[in-house]
Amino acid sequence: QVQLVESGGGLVQSGGSLRLSCVASTRTFTFSSYVVGWFRQAPGKEREFVATSTWSASSTYYADSVKGRFFIFRDSAKSTVYLQMNSLKPEDTAVYYCAADSRRGGTSANFYDYWGQGTQVTVSS
């Protein structure tokens, strides 16, 4: 099975920006036929939806908590999915996961078949 790999996390000051990247462990894998999404999980909290986007259509959806600040993008040439995070807040601190689904995707983590190990994002106040 394909494993996704996230990178780009780190420590950033409140109001700063980070761009997370997600690639597949298999070189032949592409996101062209998958719904992709980003989720996050903070200590003591359930994994929550952040953003999702279809590959073949320009359709995106964001959680209310990140709308207007976070943006999901795809790079077809390098089979990479990005999460651009702007105006970061301390409450954005969490482990961020990328995910892919061959069917409907959506805002529920249960719909996604492929996941990464996560990358830590810490926003200082």
C-alpha positions as CSV (number, residue, x, y, z in Angstrom):
1,Q,0.0,0.0,0.0
2,V,1.1,3.6,-0.6
3,Q,2.2,5.6,2.3
4,L,2.1,9.4,2.2
5,V,4.9,11.5,3.6
6,E,4.4,15.0,5.0
7,S,7.1,17.6,5.5
8,G,7.4,21.3,6.1
9,G,6.3,21.4,9.7
10,G,8.2,23.2,12.4
11,L,8.1,26.0,14.9
12,V,6.7,29.3,13.8
13,Q,5.6,32.5,15.5
14,S,2.0,33.6,15.7
15,G,1.1,35.3,12.5
16,G,3.7,33.5,10.5
17,S,3.3,31.1,7.6
18,L,4.3,27.5,6.8
19,R,3.8,25.4,3.7
20,L,3.3,21.7,4.3
21,S,4.1,19.2,1.5
22,C,2.8,15.7,0.9
23,V,4.3,13.1,-1.4
24,A,3.8,9.4,-1.9
25,S,6.4,6.8,-0.9
26,T,6.0,5.2,-4.3
27,R,7.4,7.1,-7.2
28,T,4.7,5.8,-9.6
29,F,1.9,7.1,-7.4
30,T,0.1,10.2,-8.5
31,F,-2.8,12.1,-7.0
32,S,-4.5,12.6,-10.3
33,S,-7.4,10.4,-9.6
34,Y,-7.7,10.9,-5.8
35,V,-9.5,13.2,-3.5
36,V,-6.9,14.6,-1.1
37,G,-7.3,16.2,2.3
38,W,-5.5,17.6,5.3
39,F,-6.3,16.8,8.9
40,R,-4.8,17.7,12.2
41,Q,-4.7,16.4,15.7
42,A,-3.8,18.3,18.8
43,P,-3.0,16.6,22.2
44,G,-6.2,15.5,23.9
45,K,-8.4,16.2,20.8
46,E,-9.8,14.1,18.0
47,R,-8.4,14.3,14.6
48,E,-10.2,17.1,12.8
49,F,-10.7,18.1,9.2
50,V,-8.7,21.0,7.8
51,A,-9.0,21.1,4.0
52,T,-9.8,18.9,1.0
53,S,-9.7,19.2,-2.8
54,T,-10.5,17.0,-5.7
55,W,-7.8,16.4,-8.3
56,S,-9.7,16.5,-11.5
57,A,-11.9,19.4,-10.6
58,S,-11.1,22.7,-9.0
59,S,-13.2,22.1,-5.9
60,T,-11.9,22.9,-2.4
61,Y,-13.5,22.9,1.0
62,Y,-12.1,24.2,4.3
63,A,-12.9,24.0,7.9
64,D,-14.4,27.2,9.4
65,S,-11.4,27.5,11.7
66,V,-8.9,27.9,8.9
67,K,-11.0,29.4,6.1
68,G,-9.3,32.4,4.6
69,R,-5.9,31.5,6.1
70,F,-5.1,28.0,4.8
71,F,-5.1,26.9,1.2
72,I,-4.7,23.5,-0.4
73,F,-2.8,23.1,-3.7
74,R,-1.6,20.4,-6.0
75,D,1.5,20.1,-8.1
76,S,0.8,17.6,-10.9
77,A,4.3,17.7,-12.2
78,K,5.8,16.4,-9.0
79,S,2.8,14.6,-7.6
80,T,2.8,16.8,-4.5
81,V,0.0,18.2,-2.4
82,Y,0.5,21.3,-0.4
83,L,-1.1,23.1,2.5
84,Q,-0.3,26.7,2.6
85,M,-0.9,28.0,6.1
86,N,-0.9,31.8,6.7
87,S,-1.7,33.9,9.8
88,L,-1.0,31.0,12.0
89,K,-2.4,31.0,15.5
90,P,-1.3,29.1,18.6
91,E,-4.5,27.0,18.4
92,D,-3.2,25.7,15.0
93,T,-0.6,23.8,16.9
94,A,-1.1,20.1,16.0
95,V,0.3,17.2,14.1
96,Y,-0.9,17.6,10.5
97,Y,-1.7,14.7,8.3
98,C,-2.3,14.4,4.6
99,A,-4.7,11.8,3.2
100,A,-5.9,10.5,-0.1
101,D,-9.1,8.7,-1.1
102,S,-10.0,7.0,-4.3
103,R,-13.8,7.5,-3.9
104,R,-15.6,10.4,-2.3
105,G,-13.2,11.8,0.3
106,G,-15.0,14.4,2.4
107,T,-14.5,15.9,5.8
108,S,-14.5,12.6,7.7
109,A,-11.2,10.9,8.3
110,N,-13.0,7.6,7.9
111,F,-13.4,8.1,4.2
112,Y,-9.6,8.2,3.4
113,D,-7.6,5.2,2.6
114,Y,-4.0,6.5,2.5
115,W,-2.3,8.5,5.2
116,G,1.0,10.0,6.1
117,Q,2.8,9.8,9.4
118,G,2.2,13.5,10.2
119,T,4.3,16.5,10.6
120,Q,4.4,18.7,13.8
121,V,3.4,22.3,13.5
122,T,3.9,24.4,16.6
123,V,2.8,28.0,16.7
124,S,4.3,30.1,19.5
125,S,2.3,33.0,21.0
